[in-house]
Amino acid sequence: MLRYEYIRKEWIVSPTARFVYRAAAVTSLALFPLLIAVQLFELIHPLLRALVFLAVVGAALNVMAMEYFLFRFDDSRALKQVFWFCVMLFIPLGPALYCFIVYSHSALIRNSGADQQGMPRLF
């Protein structure tokens, strides 16, 4: 690890990180339906506020992690990386798609031992 890198590689490609980023992608996908529910119900229930907060945190975590993976560890062609960068500009949906399609099927993730260490395959 170089001295100027504050985020270690294990934080991005470990089995625990894979589980956390997939869970964040799922919660970020719930952001649009939750925002519609807030608009439909004028009285914002405290539980609904908590769910919106969790969806926003999941979306933020997913955006940061997937952008970092794209810029630092993605070994695909440059045109494909530019395409995914443009897709990730659509915040709740783009990073979640990148997480499920590119990040989860990356050779770096498969070689990190995520399936061999007994982590549950939820997605």
Kinemage of the C-alpha trace (Angstrom):
@kinemage 1
@onewidth
@group {chain A} dominant
@subgroup {mainchain}
@vectorlist {calphas} color= white
{ca met a 1} P 0.000 0.000 0.000
{ca leu a 2} L 1.273 3.416 -0.916
{ca arg a 3} L 1.482 6.107 1.713
{ca tyr a 4} L -1.025 8.452 0.063
{ca glu a 5} L -3.797 5.870 -0.149
{ca tyr a 6} L -6.217 6.233 2.734
{ca ile a 7} L -8.568 3.474 1.579
{ca arg a 8} L -7.057 0.021 1.628
{ca lys a 9} L -7.807 -2.510 -1.091
{ca glu a 10} L -9.367 -4.907 1.428
{ca trp a 11} L -12.021 -2.309 2.263
{ca ile a 12} L -13.245 -2.488 -1.324
{ca val a 13} L -12.843 -6.145 -2.325
{ca ser a 14} L -13.235 -8.149 0.881
{ca pro a 15} L -16.228 -10.463 1.385
{ca thr a 16} L -17.613 -8.164 4.074
{ca ala a 17} L -17.287 -5.148 1.785
{ca arg a 18} L -19.057 -7.036 -0.980
{ca phe a 19} L -21.936 -7.825 1.372
{ca val a 20} L -22.132 -4.220 2.628
{ca tyr a 21} L -22.058 -2.706 -0.873
{ca arg a 22} L -24.751 -5.060 -2.142
{ca ala a 23} L -26.941 -4.254 0.859
{ca ala a 24} L -26.339 -0.545 0.232
{ca ala a 25} L -27.341 -1.024 -3.411
{ca val a 26} L -30.597 -2.674 -2.379
{ca thr a 27} L -31.418 0.069 0.117
{ca ser a 28} L -30.571 2.774 -2.413
{ca leu a 29} L -33.033 1.216 -4.851
{ca ala a 30} L -35.732 1.789 -2.224
{ca leu a 31} L -35.125 5.547 -2.306
{ca phe a 32} L -37.555 6.390 -5.123
{ca pro a 33} L -40.504 4.418 -3.723
{ca leu a 34} L -39.886 5.926 -0.297
{ca leu a 35} L -39.824 9.451 -1.705
{ca ile a 36} L -43.093 8.762 -3.509
{ca ala a 37} L -44.560 7.469 -0.246
{ca val a 38} L -43.484 10.679 1.495
{ca gln a 39} L -45.282 12.695 -1.186
{ca leu a 40} L -48.441 10.606 -0.939
{ca phe a 41} L -48.708 10.689 2.835
{ca glu a 42} L -48.645 14.273 3.976
{ca leu a 43} L -48.050 13.276 7.574
{ca ile a 44} L -44.542 11.914 7.590
{ca his a 45} L -44.434 8.974 9.915
{ca pro a 46} L -41.193 8.692 11.965
{ca leu a 47} L -40.625 5.199 10.612
{ca leu a 48} L -40.883 6.514 7.072
{ca arg a 49} L -38.333 9.206 7.896
{ca ala a 50} L -35.938 6.597 9.243
{ca leu a 51} L -36.336 4.480 6.102
{ca val a 52} L -35.662 7.483 3.872
{ca phe a 53} L -32.552 8.256 5.919
{ca leu a 54} L -31.301 4.666 5.561
{ca ala a 55} L -31.944 4.755 1.813
{ca val a 56} L -29.999 8.011 1.464
{ca val a 57} L -27.087 6.634 3.493
{ca gly a 58} L -27.110 3.449 1.392
{ca ala a 59} L -27.128 5.480 -1.813
{ca ala a 60} L -24.239 7.649 -0.623
{ca leu a 61} L -22.178 4.646 0.457
{ca asn a 62} L -22.862 2.873 -2.801
{ca val a 63} L -21.937 5.913 -4.916
{ca met a 64} L -18.641 6.445 -3.126
{ca ala a 65} L -17.598 2.798 -3.149
{ca met a 66} L -18.537 2.115 -6.765
{ca glu a 67} L -16.866 5.298 -8.020
{ca tyr a 68} L -13.718 4.374 -6.117
{ca phe a 69} L -13.821 0.841 -7.542
{ca leu a 70} L -14.372 2.227 -11.055
{ca phe a 71} L -11.454 4.647 -10.873
{ca arg a 72} L -9.022 2.443 -8.965
{ca phe a 73} L -9.649 -1.249 -9.635
{ca asp a 74} L -11.836 -1.700 -12.732
{ca asp a 75} L -9.733 -3.285 -15.478
{ca ser a 76} L -12.247 -3.112 -18.321
{ca arg a 77} L -11.808 -1.098 -21.517
{ca ala a 78} L -11.782 2.693 -21.323
{ca leu a 79} L -14.986 3.077 -23.349
{ca lys a 80} L -16.822 0.738 -20.969
{ca gln a 81} L -15.545 2.701 -17.986
{ca val a 82} L -16.750 5.965 -19.530
{ca phe a 83} L -20.154 4.378 -20.147
{ca trp a 84} L -20.470 3.231 -16.539
{ca phe a 85} L -19.302 6.600 -15.261
{ca cys a 86} L -22.129 8.257 -17.204
{ca val a 87} L -24.619 5.661 -15.945
{ca met a 88} L -23.521 6.267 -12.349
{ca leu a 89} L -24.509 9.925 -12.645
{ca phe a 90} L -28.133 8.796 -12.154
{ca ile a 91} L -27.617 8.399 -8.434
{ca pro a 92} L -29.930 5.783 -6.951
{ca leu a 93} L -30.165 3.503 -9.963
{ca gly a 94} L -26.780 3.869 -11.686
{ca pro a 95} L -24.435 2.875 -8.850
{ca ala a 96} L -26.729 -0.003 -7.878
{ca leu a 97} L -26.641 -1.330 -11.445
{ca tyr a 98} L -22.863 -0.986 -11.511
{ca cys a 99} L -22.629 -2.857 -8.202
{ca phe a 100} L -24.766 -5.767 -9.401
{ca ile a 101} L -23.460 -5.992 -12.978
{ca val a 102} L -19.781 -4.993 -12.906
{ca tyr a 103} L -18.538 -4.999 -9.306
{ca ser a 104} L -20.088 -8.331 -8.325
{ca his a 105} L -18.770 -10.101 -11.426
{ca ser a 106} L -15.301 -8.572 -11.394
{ca ala a 107} L -12.325 -10.932 -11.439
{ca leu a 108} L -10.817 -9.009 -8.532
{ca ile a 109} L -13.865 -9.741 -6.394
{ca arg a 110} L -13.986 -13.396 -7.430
{ca asn a 111} L -10.289 -13.830 -6.625
{ca ser a 112} L -10.614 -12.171 -3.222
{ca gly a 113} L -12.051 -15.353 -1.769
{ca ala a 114} L -15.544 -14.051 -1.195
{ca asp a 115} L -17.223 -17.359 -2.033
{ca gln a 116} L -14.690 -19.555 -0.241
{ca gln a 117} L -14.899 -17.909 3.172
{ca gly a 118} L -18.443 -18.926 3.952
{ca met a 119} L -20.163 -15.611 3.291
{ca pro a 120} L -23.821 -16.093 2.435
{ca arg a 121} L -24.794 -15.502 -1.163
{ca leu a 122} L -27.777 -13.241 -0.709
{ca phe a 123} L -27.817 -11.674 -4.168
